[in-house]
Amino acid sequence: MDDALWVLFTALAAALAHGYAHQIAHRDAQGHPGVRGVGRAVLAEWPLVVAAWPTTLVLWGAGLGWWRWAGIEYVAFAINTVLLLGWGLLAARAAGRTWGRAVRIGCVDALVGMAPSPWSAPC
């Protein structure tokens, strides 16, 4: 359960930080963004939080005993990889790309998702 909460907390913190940074970067030289402007920028980051829900739900379900905990990180990893491929494919098709190009874009998105983070601990 702790892992699920940390995934969700990290997504919320990233959305907050990214929304705030976006607002600060785009404020004009004469004014300040104000609370409503910052709030709108943070709320615009909702897709980042929604993208963390599949992993959160898989980990949460394992914590509740709905399925085995052992190896659940591999299941979550596979689900996230398939979602990245699918979202990349759908976004490319929505942008008017051909099916072949959309599949290649989706595959690159999935590969980027599989790349190890430079901040992750070695296995």
N, C-alpha and C positions, 0 to 999 in steps of 0.2 A: 504494500500500500504506500510505503514511503517513496518508492521509485515513481509511482504514478503521480503523487503529489508534487514531487520535484520536477517532473516533466512539465506539468501544468504550471507550476510556479515559475519555471524558467521561461516558458512561452509568454506568460503574462509580463514578467520583468523585461523580456526582450521587446515586446510590443510597446510597453510604456517607454522604454529607453529610445526605441526607434522613432516612435511618434513624437516624443519631446525633441529629439535631435532634429527631426524633419522640420518641426515648427520653428526651432531656433535658427536653422539654416536658411529658412525662407522668409523670415521677418524682414520688413523694410528698415532702412536706416533711421527713419524718423519715429517709428512707433514700436510698441512692445506687443507681443502676441496676445496677451490677456489670457484669462483663465478659460474662456470659451474657445479661443483659438487652439490652445494646448489640448483641451478636452476633445475637440473635433479631430485634431491630428492623432491623438492616442486612439480614439474610437475607430479611426480609419485603418488601424492595424489589426482589425478583427480577423482577417484571413490567417494571420500568423498563429493566433490562438486556436482557431478552428483546425488548422493543420496539425496541431498537437493532440487533438482529441482521439484519433485512432490509437495512437500509442498509449495515451492515458487510459483509455477504456480497456485495452488488452491487458495492461499491467494491473489495473484495478480489478478486472475480472479474475485474474490469477490470484490476487490478494484475497478476494472473497471466496476463493475455492471453486470457482466455476470451471476451471481447468487446471492442469498441472502447472506449477510454478517453474519447475526445472525446464530450462531451454526456452522459456517464453520470450526472452530477448531476441532469439532468432526468428520467432514468429512475428514479433513486432517489426524487426528489421525487414523481413520479407514483405509485410503489408505496406510499410513505408516506401519500399522500393517500387512496388507495383503502383502505389498511389502517385509517386513522382512521375513514373512513366506515363500513367494515364492523364494526369493533369498537364504534363508537357505536351502530350499528343492533342488533348482537347484545346489547349491554349493556342497551339500552332494551327490547328484546323480553324479555330475562330478567327485567327489572324489572316486566313486565306491561303495558307500553305497547302501544297499538294499532300496527298496521303504519304508518299515516300519521304518527303521532307519532314512531315509531321512525326512520322515514326522515328526518324533519325534524331529529331529534337527531343522527343520523349525519352529515347535511349540515353542521350547525353545527360538529360536531367536526372535520370535514374543513376547513371554512373557518378555524377557529381554528388548525389546523395549517399553513395557508397564510399566516397573518398574519406579516408580517415582525417579527423580533425588534428591540426598541429598541436592542439591543447589537450588532446586525449592521452591517457596513460598508455604506455605500451602493453601489449598483451603478454 
